[in-house]
């Protein structure tokens, strides 16, 4: 198993999309970066903390590659132009 972490403008839709992706074993959402140690969804969405919303993706490399995940991410509607890797 391998891990990929993708930072996005919002993590809810990408998490749902990747949950359907063949070869992805588990997804988990959270926050990365920022300038406060503890935060919550409301603070992040209000832009008060400088955190990025992220999706942690655990995937089976015998079924899907990291390149496949990135290609899907950049070619799908879940990439909003503000997303980061």
C-alpha positions in Angstrom: 0.0 0.0 0.0 1.0 3.6 -0.7 -0.2 6.9 0.6 -1.0 10.1 -1.4 -2.0 13.4 0.1 -3.8 15.9 -2.1 -4.6 19.4 -1.0 -7.7 21.0 -2.4 -10.1 23.9 -2.1 -12.6 21.6 -0.4 -12.2 17.9 0.6 -15.8 16.6 0.6 -16.4 15.9 -3.1 -12.9 14.6 -3.7 -13.1 12.2 -0.8 -16.4 10.8 -2.3 -14.9 10.6 -5.8 -11.8 8.8 -4.7 -13.8 6.4 -2.5 -15.3 5.0 -5.8 -11.9 4.7 -7.5 -10.8 1.1 -8.1 -7.6 0.4 -6.1 -8.2 3.0 -3.4 -8.4 1.3 -0.1 -9.2 4.2 2.3 -9.6 7.9 2.3 -9.4 10.4 5.2 -9.9 14.1 5.2 -8.1 16.7 7.3 -6.1 19.9 7.3 -2.4 20.6 6.4 -0.2 23.7 7.1 -1.8 26.7 8.7 -0.7 29.0 11.5 -2.6 27.5 14.5 -2.2 24.1 16.1 -5.9 23.3 16.5 -8.6 24.3 14.1 -12.0 23.4 13.0 -13.9 23.3 9.7 -15.6 26.7 10.3 -12.3 28.5 10.9 -10.6 26.9 7.9 -13.5 27.7 5.6 -13.5 31.3 6.9 -9.9 31.6 5.9 -8.7 32.4 9.4 -6.0 29.7 9.7 -4.2 29.4 6.4 -4.8 25.6 6.4 -5.4 23.6 3.2 -8.1 21.0 3.2 -6.5 17.6 2.3 -7.5 14.1 1.3 -5.2 11.3 2.4 -5.5 8.4 0.0 -4.3 4.9 0.8 -4.0 2.9 -2.5 -3.1 -0.5 -3.8 -0.2 -0.1 -6.3 -1.1 -3.4 -7.9 -4.5 -1.9 -9.0 -3.7 1.8 -9.4 -0.6 4.0 -9.7 0.2 7.4 -8.2 0.2 8.7 -11.8 -3.3 7.3 -12.3 -4.5 9.2 -9.2 -2.9 12.4 -10.3 -4.2 12.1 -13.8 -7.7 11.6 -12.5 -7.4 14.5 -10.1 -6.2 17.0 -12.7 -8.7 15.9 -15.4 -11.7 15.6 -13.2 -14.1 18.2 -11.9 -12.6 17.9 -8.4 -9.6 19.9 -9.5 -10.7 23.6 -9.1 -7.5 25.4 -10.2 -6.8 26.4 -6.6 -5.8 22.9 -5.5 -2.3 22.1 -4.5 -0.2 19.0 -4.3 
